[in-house]
Amino acid sequence: MFKKILIYLFLVLFFVSCQNKSLFSQYKSIEAVWDIDRSILFKFNISDTINPYNLFIKLRTDNDYEFNNLFLDVSLIYPNNRILKDTLEYQMSQPDGSMLGSGKMSIKEHTLWYKGFNDPFKFLEKGEYKIIINHAMRKRGKVKGLQHLKGVLDVGFTIENNY
């Protein structure tokens, strides 16, 4: 009897600890190359304006990604159409050229902080939000942006509980 109770307790703890912390998670595929004029749009609804969240941009890259960093223009559009714009830089590889991210094969998954972590993000309004992501890559010494960014397979956005 004690053994059955112990097994039951273990299973309950296992399933509770494995609950998904994600409020929203979605990926969009990139066809061949990410054109500088192609915006990646995600829409999501928020009903909780009290609890803090962590927001992540996620990328899947392959061996065709040739840069050690990544610049993104990100716009978070509130339900009242207020826009919060950021230009972000992320390190994508080690100094030796090996790609950061998870995965042992040629495809790497990168989880990039957008909002949260040391400063948990709280949504100010209830309603539908939009996030628009564009790459902002340029070749060194060039003013004009790189028209086609190779090596990015998917772009994702995730919202996780920070409580």
C-alpha atoms as a printed R data frame, in Angstrom:
    type eleno elety resid chain resno      x      y       z
1   ATOM     1    CA   MET     A     1  0.000  0.000   0.000
2   ATOM     2    CA   PHE     A     2  2.786  2.435   0.946
3   ATOM     3    CA   LYS     A     3  4.565  1.669  -2.335
4   ATOM     4    CA   LYS     A     4  1.425  2.550  -4.355
5   ATOM     5    CA   ILE     A     5  1.021  5.842  -2.480
6   ATOM     6    CA   LEU     A     6  4.682  6.672  -3.079
7   ATOM     7    CA   ILE     A     7  4.364  5.936  -6.825
8   ATOM     8    CA   TYR     A     8  1.175  8.012  -7.033
9   ATOM     9    CA   LEU     A     9  2.854 10.921  -5.211
10  ATOM    10    CA   PHE     A    10  5.856 10.711  -7.540
11  ATOM    11    CA   LEU     A    11  3.621 10.789 -10.631
12  ATOM    12    CA   VAL     A    12  1.668 13.798  -9.345
13  ATOM    13    CA   LEU     A    13  4.894 15.694  -8.610
14  ATOM    14    CA   PHE     A    14  6.303 14.746 -12.012
15  ATOM    15    CA   PHE     A    15  3.281 16.040 -13.928
16  ATOM    16    CA   VAL     A    16  3.014 19.229 -11.863
17  ATOM    17    CA   SER     A    17  6.709 20.020 -12.345
18  ATOM    18    CA   CYS     A    18  6.478 19.440 -16.102
19  ATOM    19    CA   GLN     A    19  3.639 21.873 -16.674
20  ATOM    20    CA   ASN     A    20  4.263 24.209 -19.574
21  ATOM    21    CA   LYS     A    21  5.159 27.734 -18.476
22  ATOM    22    CA   SER     A    22  4.383 29.132 -21.934
23  ATOM    23    CA   LEU     A    23  1.468 31.493 -22.351
24  ATOM    24    CA   PHE     A    24  2.162 31.774 -26.103
25  ATOM    25    CA   SER     A    25  4.633 30.049 -28.418
26  ATOM    26    CA   GLN     A    26  4.623 30.052 -32.198
27  ATOM    27    CA   TYR     A    27  7.079 29.771 -35.091
28  ATOM    28    CA   LYS     A    28  6.905 31.061 -38.663
29  ATOM    29    CA   SER     A    29  8.975 29.437 -41.409
30  ATOM    30    CA   ILE     A    30 11.297 31.416 -43.644
31  ATOM    31    CA   GLU     A    31 11.298 30.417 -47.301
32  ATOM    32    CA   ALA     A    32 14.895 30.100 -48.607
33  ATOM    33    CA   VAL     A    33 16.158 33.502 -47.369
34  ATOM    34    CA   TRP     A    34 14.803 36.146 -44.992
35  ATOM    35    CA   ASP     A    35 14.170 39.197 -47.141
36  ATOM    36    CA   ILE     A    36 14.750 42.523 -45.375
37  ATOM    37    CA   ASP     A    37 11.244 43.620 -46.430
38  ATOM    38    CA   ARG     A    38  9.543 40.526 -44.951
39  ATOM    39    CA   SER     A    39  8.156 41.210 -41.499
40  ATOM    40    CA   ILE     A    40  7.379 38.309 -39.202
41  ATOM    41    CA   LEU     A    41  4.084 39.027 -37.400
42  ATOM    42    CA   PHE     A    42  2.702 37.330 -34.310
43  ATOM    43    CA   LYS     A    43 -0.659 38.163 -32.705
44  ATOM    44    CA   PHE     A    44 -1.620 37.125 -29.189
45  ATOM    45    CA   ASN     A    45 -4.215 38.005 -26.573
46  ATOM    46    CA   ILE     A    46 -3.402 39.061 -23.038
47  ATOM    47    CA   SER     A    47 -5.886 38.996 -20.172
48  ATOM    48    CA   ASP     A    48 -3.405 39.214 -17.263
49  ATOM    49    CA   THR     A    49 -1.974 42.662 -16.488
50  ATOM    50    CA   ILE     A    50 -0.767 41.772 -12.994
51  ATOM    51    CA   ASN     A    51  1.792 38.969 -13.321
52  ATOM    52    CA   PRO     A    52  5.279 39.321 -14.854
53  ATOM    53    CA   TYR     A    53  6.374 37.510 -18.016
54  ATOM    54    CA   ASN     A    54  9.537 36.712 -19.948
55  ATOM    55    CA   LEU     A    55  9.405 37.321 -23.699
56  ATOM    56    CA   PHE     A    56 11.716 35.471 -26.078
57  ATOM    57    CA   ILE     A    57 12.513 35.584 -29.757
58  ATOM    58    CA   LYS     A    58 13.452 32.149 -31.037
59  ATOM    59    CA   LEU     A    59 15.384 31.303 -34.171
60  ATOM    60    CA   ARG     A    60 16.351 28.130 -35.936
61  ATOM    61    CA   THR     A    61 19.450 28.509 -38.079
62  ATOM    62    CA   ASP     A    62 21.525 26.211 -40.229
63  ATOM    63    CA   ASN     A    63 25.103 26.187 -41.542
64  ATOM    64    CA   ASP     A    64 24.265 28.875 -44.129
65  ATOM    65    CA   TYR     A    65 24.083 31.519 -41.374
66  ATOM    66    CA   GLU     A    66 27.390 33.327 -41.873
67  ATOM    67    CA   PHE     A    67 27.459 36.027 -39.184
68  ATOM    68    CA   ASN     A    68 28.613 35.979 -35.564
69  ATOM    69    CA   ASN     A    69 25.811 38.329 -34.524
70  ATOM    70    CA   LEU     A    70 22.247 39.228 -35.459
71  ATOM    71    CA   PHE     A    71 20.475 42.582 -35.481
72  ATOM    72    CA   LEU     A    72 16.686 42.670 -35.233
73  ATOM    73    CA   ASP     A    73 14.129 45.462 -35.353
74  ATOM    74    CA   VAL     A    74 11.261 44.488 -33.060
75  ATOM    75    CA   SER     A    75  7.983 46.365 -32.576
76  ATOM    76    CA   LEU     A    76  5.530 45.454 -29.828
77  ATOM    77    CA   ILE     A    77  2.115 46.937 -30.624
78  ATOM    78    CA   TYR     A    78 -0.284 47.362 -27.720
79  ATOM    79    CA   PRO     A    79 -4.089 47.036 -28.051
80  ATOM    80    CA   ASN     A    80 -4.354 50.863 -28.038
81  ATOM    81    CA   ASN     A    81 -1.851 50.932 -30.989
82  ATOM    82    CA   ARG     A    82  1.000 52.295 -28.847
83  ATOM    83    CA   ILE     A    83  4.258 50.969 -30.306
84  ATOM    84    CA   LEU     A    84  7.356 49.972 -28.376
85  ATOM    85    CA   LYS     A    85 10.282 49.727 -30.852
86  ATOM    86    CA   ASP     A    86 13.659 48.153 -30.172
87  ATOM    87    CA   THR     A    87 16.759 47.474 -32.247
88  ATOM    88    CA   LEU     A    88 18.439 44.461 -30.697
89  ATOM    89    CA   GLU     A    89 21.787 42.748 -31.182
90  ATOM    90    CA   TYR     A    90 22.387 39.108 -30.319
91  ATOM    91    CA   GLN     A    91 25.588 37.094 -30.363
92  ATOM    92    CA   MET     A    92 25.085 34.021 -32.535
93  ATOM    93    CA   SER     A    93 28.506 32.316 -32.384
94  ATOM    94    CA   GLN     A    94 31.535 31.743 -30.200
95  ATOM    95    CA   PRO     A    95 34.809 33.587 -30.953
96  ATOM    96    CA   ASP     A    96 36.048 30.400 -32.672
97  ATOM    97    CA   GLY     A    97 33.108 30.553 -35.101
98  ATOM    98    CA   SER     A    98 31.072 27.691 -33.620
99  ATOM    99    CA   MET     A    99 27.384 28.506 -33.439
100 ATOM   100    CA   LEU     A   100 25.663 29.124 -30.119
101 ATOM   101    CA   GLY     A   101 22.277 27.596 -29.470
102 ATOM   102    CA   SER     A   102 21.022 24.116 -28.787
103 ATOM   103    CA   GLY     A   103 21.243 21.184 -31.154
104 ATOM   104    CA   LYS     A   104 24.091 18.935 -32.135
105 ATOM   105    CA   MET     A   105 23.456 18.727 -35.866
106 ATOM   106    CA   SER     A   106 23.540 21.457 -38.487
107 ATOM   107    CA   ILE     A   107 20.335 23.098 -37.183
108 ATOM   108    CA   LYS     A   108 20.672 25.235 -34.045
109 ATOM   109    CA   GLU     A   109 17.846 26.648 -31.959
110 ATOM   110    CA   HIS     A   110 18.511 30.038 -30.390
111 ATOM   111    CA   THR     A   111 16.433 31.405 -27.509
112 ATOM   112    CA   LEU     A   112 17.009 35.164 -27.353
113 ATOM   113    CA   TRP     A   113 15.820 37.369 -24.485
114 ATOM   114    CA   TYR     A   114 13.490 40.136 -25.595
115 ATOM   115    CA   LYS     A   115 11.839 41.373 -22.377
116 ATOM   116    CA   GLY     A   116 11.965 40.105 -18.825
117 ATOM   117    CA   PHE     A   117 14.771 38.310 -16.964
118 ATOM   118    CA   ASN     A   118 16.170 40.853 -14.441
119 ATOM   119    CA   ASP     A   119 13.337 43.269 -15.212
120 ATOM   120    CA   PRO     A   120 10.158 41.142 -15.510
121 ATOM   121    CA   PHE     A   121  7.783 42.448 -18.155
122 ATOM   122    CA   LYS     A   122  4.151 43.210 -17.295
123 ATOM   123    CA   PHE     A   123  1.567 43.818 -19.980
124 ATOM   124    CA   LEU     A   124 -0.164 47.133 -19.332
125 ATOM   125    CA   GLU     A   125 -3.442 46.426 -21.115
126 ATOM   126    CA   LYS     A   126 -5.780 43.559 -21.824
127 ATOM   127    CA   GLY     A   127 -6.460 42.721 -25.454
128 ATOM   128    CA   GLU     A   128 -4.723 41.767 -28.685
129 ATOM   129    CA   TYR     A   129 -1.018 42.525 -28.987
130 ATOM   130    CA   LYS     A   130  1.150 42.224 -32.075
131 ATOM   131    CA   ILE     A   131  4.862 41.755 -32.389
132 ATOM   132    CA   ILE     A   132  6.649 42.488 -35.658
133 ATOM   133    CA   ILE     A   133 10.187 41.205 -36.211
134 ATOM   134    CA   ASN     A   134 12.503 42.227 -39.058
135 ATOM   135    CA   HIS     A   135 16.158 41.458 -39.536
136 ATOM   136    CA   ALA     A   136 18.403 44.539 -39.648
137 ATOM   137    CA   MET     A   137 21.631 42.968 -40.870
138 ATOM   138    CA   ARG     A   138 24.213 44.950 -42.838
139 ATOM   139    CA   LYS     A   139 27.577 44.059 -44.311
140 ATOM   140    CA   ARG     A   140 30.482 45.800 -42.596
141 ATOM   141    CA   GLY     A   141 31.004 49.282 -44.041
142 ATOM   142    CA   LYS     A   142 27.668 49.288 -45.904
143 ATOM   143    CA   VAL     A   143 24.824 51.677 -45.150
144 ATOM   144    CA   LYS     A   144 22.096 49.750 -46.939
145 ATOM   145    CA   GLY     A   145 20.698 46.696 -45.178
146 ATOM   146    CA   LEU     A   146 21.419 43.175 -46.388
147 ATOM   147    CA   GLN     A   147 18.540 42.325 -48.738
148 ATOM   148    CA   HIS     A   148 18.633 38.540 -48.212
149 ATOM   149    CA   LEU     A   149 19.718 36.896 -44.953
150 ATOM   150    CA   LYS     A   150 20.627 33.245 -45.482
151 ATOM   151    CA   GLY     A   151 20.564 30.534 -42.860
152 ATOM   152    CA   VAL     A   152 17.496 31.509 -40.814
153 ATOM   153    CA   LEU     A   153 14.938 28.708 -41.122
154 ATOM   154    CA   ASP     A   154 12.271 29.750 -38.601
155 ATOM   155    CA   VAL     A   155 11.470 32.744 -36.422
156 ATOM   156    CA   GLY     A   156  9.474 32.258 -33.251
157 ATOM   157    CA   PHE     A   157  8.070 34.190 -30.340
158 ATOM   158    CA   THR     A   158  7.364 32.838 -26.845
159 ATOM   159    CA   ILE     A   159  5.818 34.311 -23.707
160 ATOM   160    CA   GLU     A   160  6.538 32.479 -20.450
161 ATOM   161    CA   ASN     A   161  5.335 32.998 -16.913
162 ATOM   162    CA   ASN     A   162  7.884 34.628 -14.623
163 ATOM   163    CA   TYR     A   163  6.077 33.645 -11.429
